[in-house]
Amino acid sequence: MVVGGGVVGLSVAWRAAREGAAVTVIDPDPGGGASYAAAGMLAPVSEVTYTEEPLLRLGVDSLARWPRFAAELTEATGDDLDLRSAGTLDVAFGADDLAALGELAEFMAKLDLPVERLTGRECRRLEPMLAPSVRGGLLAPGDSWVNPRRVTRALLTALSRLGVPVLRRRVAEVVVAGGTVQGVRLAAADAEPGSRGVRPGRAPLPRQDSGAAPEQIPADQVVLAAGAWTGSLPGVPGGVLPPVRPVKGQIMRLRTPYPALTRCVRGTVHGSPVYLVPRGDGEVVLGATQEEMGFDTRVTAGGLWEILRDARELVPGVTEWEVTDVVAGLRPGTPDNLPAIGRTALPGLLVATGHHRGGVLLAPLTADLVVRLLAGETIVDHPCSPSRFEESTE
């Protein structure tokens, strides 16, 4: 059983079902939440920081799995995921930004990561829409991106064709008896239709129950992949679930009347990172804020203004493009920014959460790891083990 119908949970369910496992997916709004809001950047190299080398290695590993993952999903469904591999261009405006990119390039070289340092003129030759004030840049040619909304739709189609039930219900609690997981208990059937990932207000799950009797769904193994809500599911003994918090991200989608960008473009403006991700259908995704606001998913004028203001510094023409969508999602963050993937201290309970900005990127790797664990394999000393958060008893 998989609790959570985002890109991670659906990927786990699909891979497990393909291996012959009996799988049920439970989520009140499959394909919604953070996956619906995500830009879909598969960019472990351009997002590298000096303190997150383990996360970088995970991202590079998962990126290498994406072409096969996408090809198999397209073969199973016929859906085009809009997977692109033209790289990411990180640009700088001032001398300090340029120096920082130079230091980052040296750090990447020590890690044997493919990057190219470019002058401002070379950047504008690659992307003519860039602002004239761009002084230089760093090209990560191996970075890719995909349309996560197409991915989740394709995963739901693939699961349907494999006969996997997807219950559009909310889990009220994890059922535990005799020190092991027995399954989950569902809340009464939701009367409210799907929110497509935008849950207004501050309540984490504000759906209204219809009054129908709750149901218990038995399962020998339960995978919790409920994103930011994973750490707060009732029924699990204290200290078992990893500390996961919601990190709010607001994002805009624009449509261009002409081809605007050929690769992802990002930069730091007013101290905040901003990116533009082009789609094959003329859409460009602008994002994203990073806010510690609990379970608040309100789209705010201030958040959108900041995104558009900063994006305009990189590509002045964005103000002429049509706004097609605005959305806020909740990324699941952990204290060390690494995801929590694996068995917990409670027999039968596994987690696949805490991916923060990398849920789409890390979905293939996460699915492969969880399927191995469900089959009984032991993975020793993996950096994403949930046990790293357990308090020492010494």
Disulfide bonds with the S-S distance in Angstrom:
none
